[in-house]
Amino acid sequence: MTDDARSGYGLSEQKGQGTFPAPLLSYLPPTPSYKPKIGLIGCGGITEYHLRAYKNAGLDIVALCDIDLERCKARQAEFYPDAQIGIDPQSIFDNPDIAVVDIATHPDVRVELVKRALDAGKHVLSQKPFAKDLDTARELIAYAAERKLQLAVNQNGRWAPHFSYMRQAITAGHIGEVCSVDFTLHWDHNWTAETPFDAIYHLILYDFAIHWFDMACVFFGGQQAERVFASIAKTPSQQGTPPYMAHVVADFPTGQATFVFNADCPFGQEDRSVVTGTKGVLRSVGPGITEQTVTLHTEDGTATPELTGDWFTNGFEGCMTELLCAIEEDRAPMNSAASVLPGLALCFGACESADSGAVVELAGRTDKTP
């Protein structure tokens, strides 16, 4: 091998030099003309972002409920001063003016609340992760279908500006058929120490990574992964109890996805997503989920769209406004409960693999009937 040959070993000529205008894609949350009265059950920390997004979208939140009345009062004072507040969700279910209920509680109590809301004739937006097992998820989907009501899930990452633009670019065919999806995240999750989240053993794989498992399935066109292998570990300096590191590899029918998570990284944080297709590559990089730069690489060169909004505003707004548009148009929402099953199956499979140390086969897991 000559010196010239060695100098380029493992590299090939870079194709697609230059730049071109980024495609104009509809990545922002939809705007419904249907704006019914909405009730929120659960006023914990995350609902600050729910309500801020809803207020930004001009939505009509008329009732707030939480077992801690003081939390209701705080949300009421900051966002919707005219909203009724209370500790009993039945007051929301009994209100004939309320058409949609946002249920933002923890999973243990959420199943019963979803059923009660559906029994009361309300459409429902459920917090993520949607359920603690696939049987429960399918049961709730069937429960809503029997009552001819919409059941959507707050997989808000689908409307994060960078993910939403990437999703739309894939749908529009700009990178061809997706071959691989790779996520690498280094961030600081130590804030969860000494909070209720610290009791979740698979805090990273279950509570956090559900967004990335969901997006991998979305980028692969809604496919279910066929098999998954996962490994978890603690870092020497983490403050919380659950393992803060995880690596996951998932095989899809038409490609592969990899996930790298390190939640104990207070310095030099980075969030990187790369989707490789047969005709191009989408890449999004930034210090965190709210600050990302997307680039599209094709034979025409590189395009960098200027995106507006952020994960917390666009994400929570999009989940609710898409549900409202679906109700108005009598169709399934893009974030329907049925659409999140592949991501849930991947999530549960990763947790199972991390516990057993074995590859977990996933084929057919979401195909069972309730």
LOMAR-44747 format. One line per field, with one value per residue (C-alpha): z, x negated, y negated; residue number from 1. Coordinates in pm, 1 decimal, m for minus. Layout:
pz: [Z; ...] $
px: [X; ...] $
py: [Y; ...] $
num: [NUM; ...] $
//
This chain:
pz: [0.0; m98.6; 138.0; m68.4; m36.3; 337.9; 387.7; 268.7; 424.1; 522.1; 350.2; 18.4; m182.3; m10.5; m232.1; m235.2; m200.4; m169.0; m22.3; m133.1; 15.4; 282.4; 179.4; 320.8; 534.7; 765.0; 1089.0; 1319.4; 1527.8; 1342.7; 1411.0; 1480.6; 1428.7; 1680.5; 2027.0; 2285.4; 2659.3; 2810.4; 3159.0; 3300.0; 3558.4; 3731.5; 3797.4; 3860.3; 3736.8; 3369.3; 3338.8; 3354.9; 2996.3; 2901.4; 3014.3; 2875.5; 2534.3; 2551.7; 2642.7; 2355.7; 2120.7; 2255.4; 2393.3; 2646.6; 2973.3; 3204.1; 3487.7; 3677.5; 3914.0; 4142.7; 4474.7; 4598.9; 4580.0; 4621.9; 4295.7; 4125.9; 4269.9; 4146.9; 3791.7; 3797.1; 3910.0; 3651.6; 3343.8; 3362.0; 3644.8; 3550.7; 3552.2; 3815.1; 4050.2; 4267.9; 4398.7; 4259.7; 3885.6; 3883.7; 3868.1; 3527.7; 3408.1; 3512.5; 3337.3; 3010.1; 2863.1; 2873.6; 2558.4; 2602.2; 2907.1; 2941.3; 3194.6; 3316.1; 3617.0; 3688.0; 3514.9; 3828.3; 3856.4; 3494.7; 3356.9; 3571.7; 3496.0; 3120.0; 3141.1; 3353.9; 3111.5; 2815.6; 3005.9; 3048.7; 2673.0; 2675.2; 2424.3; 2603.9; 2576.5; 2796.0; 2941.2; 2828.8; 2867.6; 2767.2; 2972.4; 3185.3; 2960.4; 2610.8; 2730.2; 2920.3; 2622.0; 2386.8; 2639.5; 2655.7; 2276.9; 2243.9; 2523.9; 2334.7; 2001.7; 2148.2; 2261.7; 1930.8; 2112.1; 2035.9; 2260.4; 2194.9; 2376.1; 2476.2; 2275.9; 2252.0; 2088.0; 1760.5; 1742.9; 1876.2; 1591.3; 1491.0; 1513.2; 1338.4; 1051.1; 1016.5; 1021.5; 748.2; 539.4; 555.2; 461.3; 166.4; 39.9; 74.1; 202.8; 37.2; 237.2; 596.5; 667.2; 1012.0; 1302.5; 1563.0; 1879.8; 2117.9; 2428.3; 2701.2; 2952.8; 3326.7; 3479.1; 3838.9; 3919.5; 3957.5; 4267.7; 4581.4; 4371.8; 4297.7; 3970.0; 4169.0; 4253.3; 3884.3; 3824.5; 3446.9; 3472.4; 3160.8; 2940.1; 3042.6; 3153.5; 2946.2; 2641.7; 2544.1; 2333.6; 2135.4; 2103.6; 1970.5; 1724.1; 1591.0; 1508.1; 1354.4; 1139.3; 1021.0; 903.5; 1203.9; 1182.0; 1487.8; 1575.7; 1531.5; 1814.0; 2068.7; 2292.8; 2579.8; 2849.2; 3150.9; 3410.9; 3685.9; 3666.0; 3953.4; 4011.0; 3955.6; 4238.6; 4172.6; 4235.7; 3890.3; 3630.7; 3441.3; 3138.7; 2868.9; 2524.9; 2297.2; 1952.5; 1771.6; 1443.0; 1221.9; 910.8; 688.2; 904.8; 1247.3; 1529.9; 1803.5; 2123.5; 2358.8; 2685.7; 2955.7; 3205.5; 3427.0; 3204.2; 3360.9; 3121.0; 2742.9; 2700.9; 2353.8; 2190.8; 1845.0; 1603.3; 1266.0; 1018.4; 714.1; 402.3; 57.1; m91.2; 192.6; 560.2; 822.2; 1119.7; 1423.3; 1685.2; 1986.8; 2357.4; 2448.2; 2332.5; 2322.4; 2111.6; 1790.9; 1441.5; 1162.1; 839.2; 533.6; 320.8; m33.2; m372.7; m412.3; m109.9; 241.6; 356.5; 701.1; 782.9; 1023.7; 1271.0; 1520.6; 1858.3; 2102.8; 2229.4; 2527.5; 2342.1; 2007.1; 2157.1; 2405.7; 2176.2; 1888.9; 2088.8; 2187.3; 1866.1; 1654.4; 1871.3; 1825.6; 1447.4; 1441.6; 1635.9; 1400.1; 1089.2; 1223.8; 1173.7; 1391.1; 1529.5; 1432.5; 1801.8; 1848.3; 2120.0; 1850.7; 1683.7; 1997.5; 2037.1; 1834.8; 2053.8; 2369.8; 2255.1; 2186.8; 2527.5; 2718.0; 2515.0; 2595.5; 2968.0; 2947.1; 2763.0; 3011.1; 3295.5; 3128.9; 2930.8; 2628.3; 2291.2; 2307.2; 2007.1; 1945.3; 1633.5; 1677.1; 2017.0; 1902.4; 1679.2; 1957.2; 2015.8; 2365.0] $
px: [0.0; m142.8; m166.0; 100.3; 336.2; 278.9; 351.8; 709.4; 764.1; 1127.7; 1238.6; 1406.3; 1461.2; 1709.0; 2014.9; 2265.9; 2038.7; 2183.4; 2511.0; 2871.9; 3187.1; 3346.8; 3680.1; 3982.7; 4161.9; 4464.9; 4284.5; 4474.8; 4773.3; 5106.0; 5356.1; 5708.9; 6019.5; 6187.3; 6098.6; 6318.9; 6307.9; 6029.6; 5970.6; 5627.6; 5585.1; 5248.9; 5067.3; 4712.9; 4391.4; 4424.9; 4767.8; 4603.1; 4498.5; 4838.1; 5016.9; 4762.6; 4791.9; 5171.8; 5185.8; 4950.7; 5188.3; 5495.3; 5655.3; 5936.4; 5839.6; 6139.4; 6058.5; 5748.7; 5735.1; 5467.6; 5456.5; 5250.6; 5480.8; 5189.9; 5041.2; 5374.5; 5379.6; 5026.4; 5106.6; 5434.5; 5266.6; 4990.5; 5179.0; 5559.6; 5697.8; 6059.3; 6016.5; 6201.5; 5978.5; 6031.4; 5891.7; 6162.3; 6134.2; 6501.6; 6583.8; 6411.7; 6578.7; 6920.3; 6877.7; 7076.5; 6892.4; 6553.8; 6484.6; 6114.7; 5917.2; 5538.6; 5436.2; 5085.1; 5055.5; 4813.0; 4888.6; 5008.1; 5325.0; 5360.1; 5524.9; 5836.3; 5853.7; 5833.7; 6118.8; 6331.9; 6275.4; 6374.0; 6680.0; 6776.3; 6756.5; 6434.4; 6152.3; 5821.2; 5459.5; 5254.8; 4912.3; 4619.3; 4506.9; 4858.6; 4873.7; 4657.9; 4720.3; 4853.0; 5163.3; 5279.5; 5200.8; 5405.9; 5690.3; 5710.2; 5696.7; 5989.0; 6175.9; 6157.3; 6247.8; 6559.2; 6675.0; 6577.9; 6352.2; 6001.7; 5715.3; 5380.8; 5046.9; 4820.3; 4518.8; 4415.8; 4080.0; 4266.9; 4319.5; 3980.4; 3862.4; 3560.0; 3740.9; 4048.8; 3844.3; 3650.9; 3975.0; 4124.3; 3805.0; 3812.0; 4180.9; 4111.3; 3845.1; 3545.3; 3311.2; 3473.8; 3532.6; 3410.4; 3125.0; 3004.1; 3106.2; 2842.2; 2893.4; 2613.0; 2700.9; 2470.4; 2659.3; 2705.8; 3003.9; 2884.4; 3171.7; 3388.5; 3196.2; 3412.3; 3727.6; 3993.8; 3811.5; 3522.8; 3740.8; 3776.0; 3509.0; 3518.4; 3539.0; 3326.7; 3464.7; 3829.0; 3911.1; 3654.4; 3559.5; 3923.2; 3897.8; 3602.6; 3745.5; 4063.1; 3875.9; 3671.6; 3995.1; 4141.3; 3830.3; 3856.3; 4210.9; 4390.9; 4213.8; 4179.3; 3826.1; 3762.9; 3511.8; 3322.0; 3017.7; 2950.3; 2688.4; 2702.1; 2448.9; 2398.4; 2134.1; 1889.7; 2016.5; 2393.0; 2609.0; 2922.5; 3000.4; 3092.8; 2825.6; 2748.7; 2579.5; 2736.5; 2650.0; 2916.8; 2907.8; 3234.3; 3283.3; 3569.7; 3703.4; 3520.5; 3233.2; 3083.3; 3102.8; 2849.7; 2895.1; 2622.8; 2730.8; 2508.6; 2715.8; 2420.5; 2250.6; 2248.5; 1979.9; 1968.4; 2322.8; 2431.8; 2743.1; 2681.8; 2924.8; 2823.0; 3063.9; 2901.1; 3100.0; 3034.4; 3025.9; 2904.9; 2843.6; 3022.6; 2817.6; 2919.7; 2666.6; 2676.7; 2600.9; 2947.5; 3300.6; 3399.4; 3103.8; 3048.4; 2915.3; 3043.5; 2853.9; 2971.7; 2697.9; 2774.6; 2603.9; 2706.9; 2498.4; 2593.5; 2903.2; 2956.9; 3314.4; 3380.2; 3624.2; 3840.0; 3973.0; 3840.0; 3918.8; 4127.2; 4339.9; 4383.9; 4390.4; 4671.0; 4866.5; 4841.3; 4968.2; 5285.5; 5351.3; 5303.6; 5562.3; 5802.9; 5750.8; 5815.4; 6140.4; 6248.1; 6159.1; 6284.7; 5955.5; 5691.1; 5434.7; 5071.4; 4998.6; 5279.3; 5234.6; 5209.4; 4920.5; 4703.9; 4717.6; 4397.6; 4200.9; 4348.6; 4259.1; 3902.1; 3884.3; 4010.3; 3785.9; 3480.5; 3560.3; 3605.8; 3276.6; 3090.8; 3220.5; 3145.8; 2833.2; 2987.8; 3120.9; 3499.4; 3713.8; 3993.3; 4165.6; 4542.8; 4556.4; 4781.4; 4995.3; 5186.9; 5547.4; 5652.1] $
py: [0.0; m339.3; m634.1; m814.2; m516.6; m491.7; m861.4; m807.8; m466.1; m415.8; m735.7; m801.0; m1113.0; m1341.8; m1379.9; m1661.0; m1963.9; m2312.9; m2428.1; m2458.6; m2615.2; m2399.8; m2247.6; m2425.5; m2168.0; m2186.0; m2103.7; m2340.9; m2225.8; m2230.7; m2507.2; m2378.5; m2585.4; m2354.9; m2481.4; m2307.7; m2341.7; m2130.3; m1993.7; m1904.7; m1627.7; m1635.3; m1962.3; m1835.8; m1991.6; m1900.0; m2063.6; m2403.7; m2331.4; m2186.5; m2501.1; m2745.7; m2577.9; m2570.2; m2936.7; m3015.2; m2830.6; m3009.8; m2692.3; m2704.5; m2532.5; m2560.3; m2315.9; m2200.2; m1904.2; m1760.9; m1575.3; m1872.6; m2173.6; m2414.1; m2294.9; m2364.1; m2713.2; m2781.8; m2669.1; m2861.6; m3182.5; m3163.3; m3048.5; m3032.2; m3248.8; m3171.3; m2793.1; m2592.5; m2395.7; m2090.3; m1763.9; m1534.1; m1450.0; m1354.0; m1724.8; m1733.3; m1413.6; m1545.6; m1880.5; m1855.7; m2155.9; m1982.6; m1778.6; m1693.7; m1585.0; m1603.0; m1336.4; m1414.6; m1185.2; m901.9; m567.0; m386.3; m594.1; m700.1; m384.7; m424.4; m797.2; m736.1; m485.3; m717.7; m1003.9; m784.6; m658.8; m1024.5; m1078.5; m1280.5; m1259.9; m1200.4; m1307.2; m1072.7; m1144.2; m929.4; m656.5; m555.4; m234.0; m6.3; 295.9; 367.2; 553.8; 245.1; 23.9; 240.7; 256.8; m122.9; m153.1; 89.8; m89.5; m420.5; m259.2; m97.6; m440.7; m605.6; m853.6; m973.3; m860.4; m1029.7; m1021.0; m1307.1; m1187.3; m1550.8; m1478.9; m1427.1; m1805.2; m1914.9; m2142.2; m1930.5; m1596.6; m1730.0; m1874.1; m1548.8; m1351.3; m1567.7; m1550.1; m1169.6; m1161.0; m1391.8; m1151.0; m1382.3; m1108.5; m807.0; m490.1; m510.3; m266.4; m370.0; m591.1; m680.3; m881.9; m985.6; m1183.6; m1313.0; m1528.1; m1585.4; m1404.9; m1431.2; m1666.5; m1353.6; m1242.4; m1264.5; m1300.8; m1036.0; m966.0; m820.0; m518.8; m421.7; m157.9; m199.0; m576.4; m623.9; m346.2; m378.8; m732.2; m924.4; m717.5; m651.8; m970.1; m836.7; m485.4; m645.3; m865.9; m573.5; m392.3; m708.7; m763.7; m402.1; m474.3; m326.6; 8.5; 226.5; 332.6; 704.1; 748.1; 540.6; 567.7; 326.7; 278.1; 44.8; m71.9; m327.0; m597.4; m657.7; m1011.1; m993.3; m1122.6; m917.5; m552.2; m408.8; m329.8; m650.1; m491.2; m276.1; m142.7; 4.7; 165.8; 239.7; 422.5; 303.5; 477.2; 228.1; 106.7; 58.7; m194.4; m264.6; m459.6; m588.7; m751.4; m902.7; m1100.2; m1198.8; m1454.2; m1803.4; m1931.9; m1942.8; m1819.0; m1710.8; m1567.1; m1418.9; m1249.5; m1102.8; m944.5; m786.7; m707.6; m570.2; m922.2; m1141.3; m1204.8; m1412.7; m1527.6; m1730.6; m1840.7; m2067.2; m2095.4; m1971.4; m1902.0; m2270.8; m2390.4; m2194.3; m2262.5; m2040.0; m1975.0; m1785.3; m1626.2; m1504.3; m1492.0; m1856.7; m1959.5; m2067.4; m2254.0; m2404.5; m2508.7; m2793.4; m2643.9; m2828.8; m2721.4; m2465.2; m2115.0; m2225.7; m2479.8; m2305.6; m1956.3; m2003.2; m2232.9; m1986.4; m1690.4; m1871.5; m2066.4; m1752.8; m1578.6; m1869.3; m1867.4; m1492.3; m1532.7; m1809.3; m1609.1; m1274.0; m1091.1; m929.7; m1175.9; m1131.9; m1071.5; m819.8; m559.5; m291.3; m475.4; m463.7; m84.2; m15.4; m257.6; m105.8; 245.6; 131.2; m38.3; 265.6; 494.0; 280.6; 293.1; 669.7; 711.6; 491.7; 710.7; 1044.7; 964.0; 1134.5; 1025.5; 985.6; 1079.7; 828.6; 961.1; 974.1; 805.6; 524.8; 745.2; 918.9; 824.9; 705.8] $
num: [1; 2; 3; 4; 5; 6; 7; 8; 9; 10; 11; 12; 13; 14; 15; 16; 17; 18; 19; 20; 21; 22; 23; 24; 25; 26; 27; 28; 29; 30; 31; 32; 33; 34; 35; 36; 37; 38; 39; 40; 41; 42; 43; 44; 45; 46; 47; 48; 49; 50; 51; 52; 53; 54; 55; 56; 57; 58; 59; 60; 61; 62; 63; 64; 65; 66; 67; 68; 69; 70; 71; 72; 73; 74; 75; 76; 77; 78; 79; 80; 81; 82; 83; 84; 85; 86; 87; 88; 89; 90; 91; 92; 93; 94; 95; 96; 97; 98; 99; 100; 101; 102; 103; 104; 105; 106; 107; 108; 109; 110; 111; 112; 113; 114; 115; 116; 117; 118; 119; 120; 121; 122; 123; 124; 125; 126; 127; 128; 129; 130; 131; 132; 133; 134; 135; 136; 137; 138; 139; 140; 141; 142; 143; 144; 145; 146; 147; 148; 149; 150; 151; 152; 153; 154; 155; 156; 157; 158; 159; 160; 161; 162; 163; 164; 165; 166; 167; 168; 169; 170; 171; 172; 173; 174; 175; 176; 177; 178; 179; 180; 181; 182; 183; 184; 185; 186; 187; 188; 189; 190; 191; 192; 193; 194; 195; 196; 197; 198; 199; 200; 201; 202; 203; 204; 205; 206; 207; 208; 209; 210; 211; 212; 213; 214; 215; 216; 217; 218; 219; 220; 221; 222; 223; 224; 225; 226; 227; 228; 229; 230; 231; 232; 233; 234; 235; 236; 237; 238; 239; 240; 241; 242; 243; 244; 245; 246; 247; 248; 249; 250; 251; 252; 253; 254; 255; 256; 257; 258; 259; 260; 261; 262; 263; 264; 265; 266; 267; 268; 269; 270; 271; 272; 273; 274; 275; 276; 277; 278; 279; 280; 281; 282; 283; 284; 285; 286; 287; 288; 289; 290; 291; 292; 293; 294; 295; 296; 297; 298; 299; 300; 301; 302; 303; 304; 305; 306; 307; 308; 309; 310; 311; 312; 313; 314; 315; 316; 317; 318; 319; 320; 321; 322; 323; 324; 325; 326; 327; 328; 329; 330; 331; 332; 333; 334; 335; 336; 337; 338; 339; 340; 341; 342; 343; 344; 345; 346; 347; 348; 349; 350; 351; 352; 353; 354; 355; 356; 357; 358; 359; 360; 361; 362; 363; 364; 365; 366; 367; 368; 369; 370] $
//
